Amino acid sequence: MTKGAERSSGNTRATVTDQDDGTLDLLKQILIRFQAITQQNQRAETSLCWTKVARIIDVTFLVLYIITIIVFLSMLGKRWFPE
């Protein structure tokens, strides 16, 4: 048996001592801090995800814009300067 635990009628029942109570408080504080950090990381990952989506849209628009300008100028040149 571990210190602070006693067995009665087939069920395990833990008795909480002052030291165990302090340990539980410490573990609760650690858990609260861990949950807060995890939530901050999830927000950062979501923000980072949208940043990546915006970057992809920007690059796609730039490429399509350049292609459109090249096609437009080449068609305009063919109309103005017939061969």
All heavy atoms as an XYZ file, in Angstrom:
666
protein
N       0.835     -1.175      0.000
C       0.000      0.000      0.000
C       0.883      1.241      0.000
O       1.945      1.252      0.586
C      -0.855      0.057      1.258
C      -2.039     -0.837      1.306
S      -3.329     -0.145      0.344
C      -4.014     -1.646     -0.223
N       0.389      2.298     -0.639
C       1.119      3.557     -0.624
C       0.707      4.368      0.580
O      -0.337      4.122      1.183
C       0.830      4.367     -1.903
O      -0.568      4.643     -1.947
C       1.255      3.614     -3.143
N       1.523      5.342      0.922
C       1.227      6.159      2.084
C      -0.031      6.978      1.822
O      -0.176      7.584      0.783
C       2.399      7.089      2.363
C       2.225      7.919      3.603
C       3.439      8.784      3.826
C       3.242      9.620      5.068
N       4.373     10.487      5.304
N      -0.949      7.017      2.756
C      -2.163      7.802      2.607
C      -3.308      7.044      1.970
O      -4.341      7.621      1.699
N      -3.139      5.785      1.669
C      -4.214      5.011      1.052
C      -4.551      3.832      1.952
O      -3.684      3.243      2.560
C      -3.791      4.518     -0.325
N      -5.811      3.511      2.021
C      -6.205      2.340      2.803
C      -7.241      1.557      2.028
O      -7.987      2.092      1.224
C      -6.738      2.767      4.177
C      -7.841      3.784      4.136
C      -8.218      4.292      5.513
O      -7.338      4.414      6.378
O      -9.404      4.560      5.687
N      -7.278      0.250      2.246
C      -8.170     -0.645      1.526
C      -9.246     -1.123      2.510
O      -8.960     -1.564      3.594
C      -7.368     -1.820      0.971
C      -8.194     -2.825      0.206
C      -7.305     -3.899     -0.349
N      -6.537     -3.383     -1.473
C      -6.897     -3.522     -2.738
N      -8.003     -4.146     -3.026
N      -6.163     -3.067     -3.709
N     -10.506     -0.997      2.057
C     -11.594     -1.472      2.906
C     -12.649     -2.144      2.044
O     -13.099     -1.582      1.055
C     -12.201     -0.304      3.692
O     -12.812      0.609      2.826
N     -13.020     -3.325      2.392
C     -14.074     -4.142      1.765
C     -13.991     -4.166      0.242
O     -14.981     -3.987     -0.449
C     -15.463     -3.667      2.219
O     -15.732     -2.381      1.698
N     -12.804     -4.372     -0.298
C     -12.652     -4.535     -1.737
C     -12.558     -3.225     -2.505
O     -12.246     -3.219     -3.676
N     -12.854     -2.092     -1.925
C     -12.758     -0.796     -2.593
C     -11.510     -0.070     -2.116
O     -11.165     -0.122     -0.956
C     -13.976      0.082     -2.279
C     -15.248     -0.501     -2.857
O     -15.187     -1.214     -3.845
N     -16.372     -0.209     -2.230
N     -10.875      0.628     -3.033
C      -9.706      1.404     -2.658
C     -10.162      2.822     -2.366
O     -10.807      3.451     -3.189
C      -8.668      1.413     -3.801
O      -8.335      0.070     -4.103
C      -7.428      2.174     -3.420
N      -9.823      3.307     -1.188
C     -10.223      4.645     -0.789
C      -8.961      5.380     -0.348
O      -8.203      4.886      0.473
C     -11.207      4.561      0.367
C     -11.811      5.888      0.729
C     -12.730      5.816      1.904
N     -13.427      4.545      2.005
C     -14.004      4.117      3.105
N     -13.964      4.841      4.194
N     -14.621      2.965      3.132
N      -8.746      6.558     -0.914
C      -7.562      7.341     -0.581
C      -7.927      8.348      0.487
O      -8.940      9.011      0.414
C      -7.028      8.062     -1.813
N      -7.087      8.420      1.496
C      -7.275      9.448      2.505
C      -6.370     10.608      2.155
O      -5.193     10.433      1.818
C      -6.930      8.917      3.903
O      -5.582      8.478      3.902
C      -7.844      7.769      4.281
N      -6.920     11.788      2.207
C      -6.177     12.969      1.809
C      -5.528     13.569      3.045
O      -6.196     13.898      4.008
C      -7.119     14.005      1.144
C      -6.363     15.256      0.761
C      -7.800     13.390     -0.060
N      -4.231     13.699      2.986
C      -3.489     14.339      4.071
C      -3.153     15.754      3.646
O      -3.426     16.174      2.525
C      -2.200     13.563      4.381
O      -1.372     13.584      3.217
C      -2.504     12.131      4.766
N      -2.547     16.521      4.550
C      -2.169     17.897      4.224
C      -1.191     17.938      3.063
O      -1.282     18.785      2.180
C      -1.558     18.586      5.451
C      -2.586     18.825      6.543
O      -3.789     18.915      6.204
O      -2.192     18.933      7.721
N      -0.250     17.001      3.049
C       0.741     16.970      1.976
C       0.068     16.618      0.647
O       0.357     17.221     -0.373
C       1.837     15.954      2.291
C       2.938     15.928      1.259
C       4.018     14.907      1.596
O       3.879     14.161      2.547
N       5.072     14.896      0.822
N      -0.859     15.679      0.649
C      -1.579     15.299     -0.563
C      -2.440     16.463     -1.066
O      -2.552     16.679     -2.268
C      -2.455     14.080     -0.318
C      -1.633     12.804     -0.105
O      -0.465     12.799     -0.520
O      -2.175     11.853      0.474
N      -3.039     17.213     -0.135
C      -3.866     18.356     -0.508
C      -3.017     19.424     -1.200
O      -3.434     20.001     -2.201
C      -4.556     18.932      0.734
C      -5.633     19.925      0.374
O      -6.265     19.733     -0.688
O      -5.844     20.880      1.147
N      -1.823     19.667     -0.698
C      -0.912     20.619     -1.331
C      -0.488     20.142     -2.706
O      -0.375     20.935     -3.644
N      -0.261     18.831     -2.819
C       0.113     18.260     -4.111
C      -1.034     18.395     -5.099
O      -0.814     18.740     -6.270
C       0.490     16.771     -3.945
O       1.526     16.666     -2.976
C       0.960     16.179     -5.255
N      -2.262     18.163     -4.643
C      -3.423     18.304     -5.527
C      -3.580     19.749     -6.000
O      -3.875     19.996     -7.168
C      -4.695     17.837     -4.813
C      -4.831     16.333     -4.609
C      -6.081     16.021     -3.805
C      -4.872     15.612     -5.933
N      -3.375     20.704     -5.076
C      -3.455     22.111     -5.473
C      -2.399     22.446     -6.509
O      -2.667     23.141     -7.487
C      -3.290     23.026     -4.255
C      -4.505     22.981     -3.327
O      -5.588     22.591     -3.803
O      -4.341     23.345     -2.148
N      -1.201     21.933     -6.312
C      -0.125     22.177     -7.264
C      -0.457     21.572     -8.630
O      -0.273     22.214     -9.667
C       1.199     21.593     -6.739
C       2.412     21.741     -7.650
C       2.740     23.217     -7.842
C       3.598     21.003     -7.075
N      -0.972     20.347     -8.623
C      -1.351     19.702     -9.878
C      -2.484     20.451    -10.574
O      -2.487     20.581    -11.804
C      -1.758     18.245     -9.630
C      -0.611     17.294     -9.260
C      -1.169     15.930     -8.899
C       0.384     17.192    -10.389
N      -3.430     20.980     -9.804
C      -4.515     21.757    -10.397
C      -3.977     23.035    -11.047
O      -4.402     23.412    -12.135
C      -5.560     22.112     -9.347
C      -6.439     20.942     -8.944
C      -7.443     21.352     -7.881
C      -8.258     20.160     -7.407
N      -9.207     20.531     -6.344
N      -3.026     23.695    -10.371
C      -2.428     24.907    -10.938
C      -1.677     24.583    -12.229
O      -1.763     25.321    -13.208
C      -1.484     25.556     -9.935
C      -2.190     26.195     -8.769
C      -1.223     26.735     -7.739
O      -0.012     26.554     -7.860
N      -1.752     27.405     -6.725
N      -0.950     23.488    -12.227
C      -0.219     23.072    -13.432
C      -1.197     22.777    -14.554
O      -0.988     23.172    -15.701
C       0.676     21.853    -13.132
C       1.817     22.253    -12.201
C       1.220     21.249    -14.422
C       2.623     21.087    -11.670
N      -2.301     22.096    -14.241
C      -3.305     21.778    -15.248
C      -3.932     23.047    -15.825
O      -4.106     23.165    -17.043
C      -4.391     20.883    -14.654
C      -5.529     20.491    -15.593
C      -4.994     19.694    -16.775
C      -6.584     19.710    -14.845
N      -4.238     24.014    -14.977
C      -4.834     25.273    -15.439
C      -3.870     26.008    -16.357
O      -4.251     26.506    -17.423
C      -5.246     26.146    -14.238
C      -6.446     25.505    -13.531
C      -5.570     27.567    -14.677
C      -6.785     26.135    -12.198
N      -2.608     26.071    -15.980
C      -1.599     26.730    -16.824
C      -1.434     25.997    -18.151
O      -1.324     26.621    -19.206
C      -0.262     26.806    -16.101
C      -0.261     27.790    -14.973
C       1.075     27.886    -14.318
N       1.017     28.746    -13.143
C       1.999     28.888    -12.303
N       3.136     28.252    -12.485
N       1.869     29.691    -11.262
N      -1.413     24.679    -18.111
C      -1.275     23.883    -19.332
C      -2.455     24.123    -20.269
O      -2.281     24.282    -21.476
C      -1.155     22.401    -18.980
C      -1.053     21.506    -20.183
C       0.115     21.440    -20.905
C      -2.137     20.741    -20.586
C       0.210     20.628    -22.021
C      -2.055     19.930    -21.693
C      -0.874     19.871    -22.413
N      -3.672     24.157    -19.718
C      -4.847     24.405    -20.539
C      -4.811     25.799    -21.155
O      -5.175     25.980    -22.311
C      -6.117     24.222    -19.712
C      -6.407     22.776    -19.373
C      -7.582     22.622    -18.425
O      -7.985     23.564    -17.736
N      -8.133     21.409    -18.363
N      -4.347     26.787    -20.398
C      -4.250     28.149    -20.929
C      -3.246     28.214    -22.075
O      -3.502     28.829    -23.119
C      -3.854     29.112    -19.824
N      -2.102     27.571    -21.909
C      -1.083     27.563    -22.962
C      -1.601     26.828    -24.191
O      -1.385     27.263    -25.320
C       0.224     26.929    -22.434
C       0.869     27.848    -21.408
C       1.188     26.638    -23.569
C       2.032     27.224    -20.664
N      -2.303     25.733    -23.994
C      -2.855     24.969    -25.113
C      -3.859     25.806    -25.894
O      -3.851     25.803    -27.125
C      -3.529     23.685    -24.605
O      -2.575     22.926    -23.859
C      -4.045     22.842    -25.744
N      -4.713     26.547    -25.199
C      -5.687     27.397    -25.873
C      -4.992     28.506    -26.658
O      -5.391     28.836    -27.767
C      -6.670     27.992    -24.874
C      -7.640     26.975    -24.318
C      -8.537     27.558    -23.244
O      -8.355     28.688    -22.806
N      -9.505     26.770    -22.802
N      -3.920     29.086    -26.102
C      -3.170     30.117    -26.816
C      -2.541     29.539    -28.073
O      -2.541     30.180    -29.125
C      -2.089     30.716    -25.925
C      -2.624     31.603    -24.831
C      -1.538     32.076    -23.894
O      -0.390     31.637    -23.987
N      -1.880     32.977    -22.995
N      -2.005     28.338    -27.975
C      -1.387     27.692    -29.137
C      -2.428     27.399    -30.212
O      -2.150     27.532    -31.405
C      -0.665     26.410    -28.734
C       0.607     26.680    -27.980
O       1.147     27.779    -28.017
N       1.093     25.667    -27.276
N      -3.629     26.992    -29.815
C      -4.680     26.720    -30.790
C      -5.078     27.997    -31.512
O      -5.301     27.996    -32.716
C      -5.890     26.088    -30.109
C      -5.662     24.656    -29.692
C      -6.827     24.076    -28.913
O      -7.733     24.802    -28.504
N      -6.814     22.772    -28.698
N      -5.163     29.116    -30.764
C      -5.479     30.393    -31.398
C      -4.374     30.794    -32.364
O      -4.636     31.289    -33.455
C      -5.668     31.471    -30.343
C      -6.946     31.341    -29.575
C      -7.171     32.528    -28.647
N      -8.018     32.122    -27.564
C      -7.762     32.296    -26.286
N      -6.652     32.893    -25.922
N      -8.597     31.891    -25.370
N      -3.137     30.588    -31.973
C      -2.008     30.940    -32.837
C      -2.007     30.077    -34.095
O      -1.731     30.571    -35.186
C      -0.693     30.783    -32.069
N      -2.294     28.787    -33.944
C      -2.338     27.896    -35.102
C      -3.465     28.287    -36.043
O      -3.302     28.271    -37.258
C      -2.515     26.444    -34.646
C      -1.283     25.861    -34.002
C      -1.506     24.473    -33.446
O      -2.594     23.906    -33.679
O      -0.600     23.966    -32.772
N      -4.612     28.680    -35.498
C      -5.725     29.118    -36.333
C      -5.340     30.382    -37.081
O      -5.602     30.509    -38.277
C      -6.980     29.369    -35.473
O      -7.299     28.168    -34.787
C      -8.151     29.782    -36.333
N      -4.706     31.313    -36.378
C      -4.255     32.549    -37.014
C      -3.235     32.240    -38.099
O      -3.290     32.812    -39.188
C      -3.642     33.467    -35.958
O      -3.042     34.577    -36.573
N      -2.313     31.350    -37.797
C      -1.294     30.977    -38.768
C      -1.932     30.298    -39.976
O      -1.524     30.529    -41.114
C      -0.266     30.040    -38.121
C       0.907     29.608    -38.977
C       1.724     30.826    -39.399
C       1.782     28.645    -38.210
N      -2.944     29.495    -39.758
C      -3.649     28.820    -40.855
C      -4.265     29.839    -41.795
O      -4.146     29.728    -43.010
C      -4.710     27.891    -40.281
S      -5.644     27.010    -41.538
N      -4.929     30.856    -41.254
C      -5.549     31.879    -42.099
C      -4.490     32.724    -42.801
O      -4.721     33.215    -43.918
C      -6.491     32.755    -41.286
C      -7.767     32.041    -40.973
C      -8.218     31.644    -39.763
C      -8.760     31.611    -41.910
N      -9.421     31.000    -39.873
C      -9.782     30.966    -41.185
C      -8.885     31.715    -43.294
C     -10.899     30.433    -41.798
C     -10.012     31.185    -43.901
C     -11.002     30.551    -43.155
N      -3.346     32.886    -42.168
C      -2.252     33.612    -42.815
C      -1.769     32.845    -44.036
O      -1.497     33.442    -45.086
C      -1.092     33.823    -41.827
O      -1.590     34.494    -40.671
C       0.025     34.625    -42.438
N      -1.679     31.539    -43.914
C      -1.268     30.716    -45.057
C      -2.299     30.784    -46.176
O      -1.946     30.875    -47.351
C      -1.072     29.261    -44.623
C       0.165     29.035    -43.791
C       0.297     27.576    -43.403
C       1.502     27.332    -42.531
N       1.634     25.932    -42.150
N      -3.577     30.748    -45.829
C      -4.637     30.827    -46.840
C      -4.568     32.167    -47.555
O      -4.663     32.242    -48.790
C      -6.027     30.621    -46.188
C      -7.149     30.958    -47.152
C      -6.164     29.200    -45.678
N      -4.370     33.251    -46.800
C      -4.266     34.575    -47.413
C      -3.058     34.657    -48.334
O      -3.132     35.247    -49.423
C      -4.177     35.639    -46.329
N      -1.961     34.061    -47.927
C      -0.750     34.065    -48.761
C      -1.004     33.317    -50.076
O      -0.601     33.764    -51.149
C       0.400     33.416    -47.982
C       1.665     33.244    -48.722
C       2.486     34.465    -48.654
N       3.775     34.187    -49.308
C       4.547     35.125    -49.719
N       4.243     36.370    -49.511
N       5.663     34.840    -50.323
N      -1.664     32.170    -50.018
C      -1.971     31.390    -51.224
C      -2.871     32.194    -52.159
O      -2.651     32.229    -53.373
C      -2.624     30.041    -50.841
C      -1.590     29.127    -50.168
C      -3.238     29.358    -52.057
C      -2.183     27.892    -49.535
N      -3.882     32.862    -51.597
C      -4.780     33.678    -52.416
C      -4.016     34.825    -53.069
O      -4.208     35.121    -54.254
C      -5.963     34.197    -51.573
C      -6.870     33.027    -51.183
C      -6.740     35.273    -52.306
C      -7.943     33.375    -50.184
N      -3.136     35.474    -52.312
C      -2.349     36.581    -52.860
C      -1.468     36.135    -54.020
O      -1.419     36.787    -55.064
C      -1.479     37.214    -51.772
C      -2.287     38.033    -50.781
O      -3.444     38.370    -51.094
O      -1.742     38.340    -49.695
N      -0.776     35.031    -53.844
C       0.116     34.535    -54.893
C      -0.685     34.111    -56.122
O      -0.305     34.414    -57.263
C       0.987     33.372    -54.360
C       1.733     32.681    -55.474
C       1.954     33.877    -53.296
N      -1.803     33.439    -55.911
C      -2.652     33.013    -57.032
C      -3.169     34.226    -57.810
O      -3.128     34.244    -59.045
C      -3.840     32.174    -56.516
O      -3.339     31.077    -55.771
C      -4.699     31.687    -57.657
N      -3.637     35.236    -57.092
C      -4.122     36.442    -57.756
C      -3.006     37.112    -58.549
O      -3.215     37.550    -59.691
C      -4.685     37.427    -56.721
C      -5.142     38.715    -57.328
C      -6.360     38.792    -57.989
C      -4.343     39.842    -57.254
C      -6.776     39.981    -58.559
C      -4.750     41.031    -57.831
C      -5.977     41.104    -58.481
N      -1.813     37.207    -57.973
C      -0.683     37.838    -58.654
C      -0.343     37.100    -59.952
O      -0.147     37.717    -61.006
C       0.545     37.883    -57.744
C       1.802     38.499    -58.343
C       1.595     39.975    -58.621
C       2.988     38.273    -57.433
N      -0.291     35.793    -59.904
C       0.030     35.000    -61.099
C      -1.044     35.189    -62.164
O      -0.725     35.420    -63.346
C       0.203     33.506    -60.726
C       0.262     32.639    -61.960
C       1.441     33.308    -59.869
N      -2.308     35.097    -61.794
C      -3.387     35.291    -62.764
C      -3.385     36.716    -63.330
O      -3.639     36.924    -64.518
C      -4.741     34.974    -62.127
C      -4.996     33.503    -61.811
C      -6.323     33.347    -61.075
C      -4.977     32.668    -63.070
N      -3.073     37.695    -62.508
C      -3.009     39.086    -62.950
C      -1.906     39.273    -63.985
O      -2.119     39.899    -65.032
C      -2.775     39.982    -61.735
C      -2.755     41.454    -62.048
C      -3.931     42.146    -62.316
C      -1.554     42.159    -62.059
C      -3.915     43.494    -62.600
C      -1.530     43.512    -62.340
C      -2.716     44.174    -62.610
O      -2.690     45.515    -62.887
N      -0.740     38.712    -63.720
C       0.386     38.831    -64.657
C       0.061     38.124    -65.974
O       0.326     38.649    -67.061
C       1.683     38.299    -64.014
C       2.119     39.240    -62.899
C       2.786     38.139    -65.050
C       3.275     38.743    -62.071
N      -0.518     36.934    -65.906
C      -0.893     36.208    -67.122
C      -1.919     37.019    -67.926
O      -1.816     37.132    -69.151
C      -1.438     34.806    -66.775
C      -0.305     33.922    -66.264
C      -2.129     34.168    -67.980
C      -0.767     32.590    -65.705
N      -2.899     37.604    -67.242
C      -3.915     38.407    -67.924
C      -3.287     39.620    -68.618
O      -3.637     39.941    -69.764
C      -4.990     38.878    -66.915
O      -5.544     37.728    -66.276
C      -6.076     39.669    -67.596
N      -2.368     40.286    -67.961
C      -1.704     41.445    -68.573
C      -0.903     41.031    -69.800
O      -0.952     41.698    -70.841
C      -0.802     42.154    -67.538
C      -1.662     42.839    -66.489
C       0.119     43.159    -68.208
C      -0.892     43.432    -65.351
N      -0.188     39.931    -69.707
C       0.620     39.457    -70.845
C      -0.281     39.116    -72.030
O      -0.013     39.500    -73.172
C       1.494     38.263    -70.425
C       2.588     38.719    -69.460
C       2.097     37.569    -71.644
C       3.359     37.599    -68.809
N      -1.371     38.400    -71.777
C      -2.297     38.036    -72.856
C      -2.932     39.292    -73.446
O      -3.020     39.444    -74.676
C      -3.377     37.045    -72.344
C      -4.481     36.865    -73.367
C      -2.737     35.721    -71.996
N      -3.355     40.222    -72.608
C      -3.984     41.446    -73.091
C      -3.020     42.259    -73.960
O      -3.383     42.714    -75.060
C      -4.467     42.290    -71.911
C      -5.008     43.632    -72.313
C      -6.245     43.738    -72.922
C      -4.265     44.785    -72.094
C      -6.748     44.975    -73.301
C      -4.757     46.019    -72.469
C      -5.998     46.119    -73.071
N      -1.792     42.435    -73.487
C      -0.830     43.221    -74.261
C      -0.447     42.526    -75.565
O      -0.249     43.187    -76.593
C       0.410     43.525    -73.424
C       0.191     44.517    -72.270
C       1.466     44.665    -71.464
C      -0.296     45.851    -72.770
N      -0.351     41.209    -75.536
C      -0.020     40.506    -76.781
C      -1.168     40.606    -77.788
O      -0.935     40.795    -78.984
C       0.343     39.048    -76.489
O      -0.777     38.360    -76.007
N      -2.417     40.506    -77.339
C      -3.561     40.650    -78.241
C      -3.653     42.088    -78.770
O      -3.942     42.307    -79.949
C      -4.861     40.277    -77.523
C      -4.918     38.827    -77.071
S      -4.753     37.682    -78.427
C      -6.411     37.667    -79.004
N      -3.398     43.058    -77.912
C      -3.419     44.457    -78.323
C      -2.323     44.733    -79.354
O      -2.552     45.424    -80.347
C      -3.237     45.355    -77.095
C      -3.421     46.851    -77.291
C      -4.860     47.146    -77.675
C      -3.059     47.570    -76.012
N      -1.158     44.165    -79.129
C      -0.057     44.334    -80.074
C      -0.370     43.715    -81.418
O      -0.018     44.263    -82.470
N      -1.030     42.559    -81.429
C      -1.395     41.912    -82.697
C      -2.419     42.742    -83.466
O      -2.393     42.780    -84.701
C      -1.943     40.512    -82.437
C      -0.869     39.499    -82.067
C      -1.471     38.115    -81.890
C      -0.376     37.132    -81.514
N      -0.890     35.776    -81.343
N      -3.338     43.391    -82.768
C      -4.351     44.226    -83.422
C      -3.746     45.522    -83.970
O      -4.112     45.979    -85.044
C      -5.477     44.579    -82.456
C      -6.257     43.407    -81.964
C      -7.149     42.853    -83.046
N      -7.855     41.708    -82.501
C      -8.677     40.971    -83.178
N      -8.897     41.237    -84.448
N      -9.248     39.957    -82.621
N      -2.827     46.127    -83.232
C      -2.265     47.404    -83.653
C      -1.186     47.244    -84.722
O      -1.024     48.097    -85.575
C      -1.667     48.135    -82.450
C      -2.678     48.890    -81.646
C      -3.998     48.975    -81.865
C      -2.410     49.654    -80.474
N      -4.593     49.751    -80.917
C      -3.647     50.193    -80.047
C      -1.268     49.934    -79.736
C      -3.751     50.990    -78.916
C      -1.378     50.741    -78.626
C      -2.612     51.262    -78.224
N      -0.444     46.164    -84.613
C       0.666     45.941    -85.539
C       0.425     44.644    -86.303
O       1.034     43.625    -86.006
C       2.013     45.886    -84.812
C       2.279     47.075    -83.942
C       2.274     46.968    -82.548
C       2.541     48.302    -84.522
C       2.529     48.063    -81.761
C       2.791     49.407    -83.714
C       2.780     49.302    -82.338
N      -0.429     44.664    -87.320
C      -0.679     43.409    -88.047
C       0.562     43.013    -88.857
O       1.329     43.858    -89.313
C      -1.838     43.762    -88.979
C      -1.870     45.235    -89.073
C      -1.197     45.771    -87.846
N       0.746     41.796    -89.016
C       1.936     41.293    -89.720
C       1.738     41.247    -91.197
O       0.792     41.080    -91.819
C       2.314     39.912    -89.189
C       2.766     39.980    -87.763
C       3.183     38.615    -87.250
O       3.719     37.803    -88.000
O       2.938     38.373    -86.064
